[in-house]
Amino acid sequence: MDAIIEQLVHSAEPAIRYKTRVDLLGEDPTLPDIQRLRQEIKQCARVRQLLSERQPDGTLPHHPYAKWTGAHWVLVMLAELKYPAGEKELLPLREQVYGWLFSKARLQAIERYMIAGRTRMCASMEGNAIFALLQLGLADERVRLLVERLMA
């Protein structure tokens, strides 16, 4: 097991190194060297690829729920990678996700799945958005509305 942990701690991927040190080994995420490691995540090839299609306004040219290329999935993946929280350049992606989740079409889809007053649909869209927005430090008052939607 020690050999595996040693490999993870020395991985070329900063997200793997960060998660190993913080989540597996319990190192304090506020330590300066751990904070520097988290900043490295912003520059890794995987993150650059995820954000490579951003337009001049910071949005992505795909439907927010387009698998792996839409704003929803990009934010979820960035959250999973432990991308640093509170980065303002991600706000346009947040707005794309909110625009979709609070759109008339999405609300109508939810209503279509009401049976005997109860919603019968997958909660992963709202759930993943809540996770990503909280993890990335991008949550605002609208996250509470998504939580209320899930609870309903």
Stockholm file with secondary structure:
# STOCKHOLM 1.0

chainA/1-152         MDAIIEQLVHSAEPAIRYKTRVDLLGEDPTLPDIQRLRQEIKQCARVRQLLSERQPDGTLPHHPYAKWTGAHWVLVMLAELKYPAGEKELLPLREQVYGWLFSKARLQAIERYMIAGRTRMCASMEGNAIFALLQLGLADERVRLLVERLMA
#=GR chainA/1-152 SS CHHHHHHHHTCSCHHHHHHIIIIISCCCTTSHHHHHHHHHHTTSHHHHHHTTTCCTTSCCSSCTTSTTTSHHHHHHHHHHTTCCTTCGGGHHHHHHHHHHHTSHHHHHHHHHTEETTEECSCCHHHHHHHHHHHHTTCCCHHHHHHHHHHHC
#=GC SS_cons         CHHHHHHHHTCSCHHHHHHIIIIISCCCTTSHHHHHHHHHHTTSHHHHHHTTTCCTTSCCSSCTTSTTTSHHHHHHHHHHTTCCTTCGGGHHHHHHHHHHHTSHHHHHHHHHTEETTEECSCCHHHHHHHHHHHHTTCCCHHHHHHHHHHHC
//
